[in-house]
C-alpha cells in the first residue's frame, strides 16, 4: 500500500512538472505572423542638402576620398550640407540628373554628349588637370603580346570601360567606323569593366588582348603606380576630347548651385581622377 502511494505521488509530481513545462513552452512560442511596424526616424535639417553626383574615372574605392574631400570643401564654402551621390555607371549619374534627384553632376564628356535634355541643365565649369582641359584615348595591349597595331586586335578579346565613356568606348567605335569597320564585329568578344583602372588591370593581367582607357588613367598610374604600366603597351592614340563638364539643374538658383564654391575651389585644385 505504501509503495502504491509513493508511486502515485511520483506520477503526480511528473504530471505537475509536465504541466508547468508545457505552460512555459507555450509562453515562449513566437508567432512570426504578428508584426508591428517600427516607427521611422526622421533627420531634420535646417535646409536640404545640395546633392552632388560624381563619376569616377578610376575605381570608386580609389577616388572616394578625393570626392569626399571635394564635397566637404563645397559644403564648407557654401555653409550648407552637401550630399555626395555616387553610382557605378555613367548612365546612372545621367538618370539622377534627369529625374531631378541630383542638383549638380560631374559628368564624363561622353555622358554629357549623349545626355537627352541638355536644355534642362546649364554648364558650370570644366575641370583641368595639370593645366590641361583635354585628354586622349589610349588603346593598350599586354607588354609581351605580339600586337603592334589596332588592326592586330581584330577578332581578339577586348575590354571597354562604360557604354557612355567617350575615351573608354564611344571614340574608338567611331574611329572603327571611319576605317570602314563594324564595331560590333571587329573584336571577337568584348565586355565593360565600368572603371578605367579595372580595364587597365584586365589588360595588364592578360585577361584580354586589348583595351581602351583615358590618358588620365595612364598618367595617374605613371605617377603613383608605375609598376602596373610595365605590363602594358600603347598601340594607338586617339585625339580624345575636352574634360567632362560640371553641370547644374536649370531650375537651381545660382546661390544654391555652388557656382561660387566651384570658382573658389578652382584656386585650390584637387586631383579627382
PEHUCOR-V639507 format. One record per backbone hydrogen bond with DSSP energy under -0.5 kcal/mol. CO is the residue of the C=O (numbers start at 1). NH is the residue of the N-H. Records with the same first field share a line. If there is no record, write none. Layout:
CO->NH  NH
This chain:
1->5
2->6
3->7
4->8
5->9
6->10
7->11
8->12
9->13
10->14
11->15
12->16
13->17
14->18
15->19
16->20
17->21
18->22
19->23
20->24
21->25
22->26
23->27
24->28
25->29
26->29
30->32
31->34
33->35
37->39
41->43
42->44
43->45
49->51
50->52  83
51->53  103  104
52->85
53->106
54->87
57->196
59->62  63
60->64
63->67
64->68
65->69
66->70
67->71
68->72
69->73
70->74
71->75
72->76
73->77
74->78
75->79  80
81->50
83->52  85
84->86
85->54
89->93
90->94
91->95
92->96
93->97
94->98
95->99
96->101  102
97->100
103->249
104->53
105->107  247
106->55
108->112
109->113
110->114
112->115
117->120
118->121
120->250
122->248
125->246
129->132
132->129
133->243
135->241
136->215
137->238
138->140  213
139->235  236
140->211
141->233
142->145
149->152
150->153
151->154
153->156
156->188  189
157->209  210
158->191
159->212
160->193
161->194
162->165
164->166
165->170
166->169  171
168->161
169->173
170->174
171->175
172->176
173->177
174->178
175->179
176->181
177->180
181->183
182->185  186
183->187
186->155
189->158
191->160
195->199
196->200
197->201
198->202
199->203
200->204
201->205
202->207  208
203->206
210->159
211->140
213->138
214->217  218
215->219
216->220
217->221
218->222
219->223
220->224
221->225
225->228  229
226->229  230
227->230
228->231
229->232
231->143
233->141  235
236->139
238->137
241->135
244->127
245->107  247
246->124  125
247->105
248->122
249->252
251->253
253->256  257
254->258  259
258->262
259->263
260->264
261->265
262->266
264->267
265->268
270->272
273->58
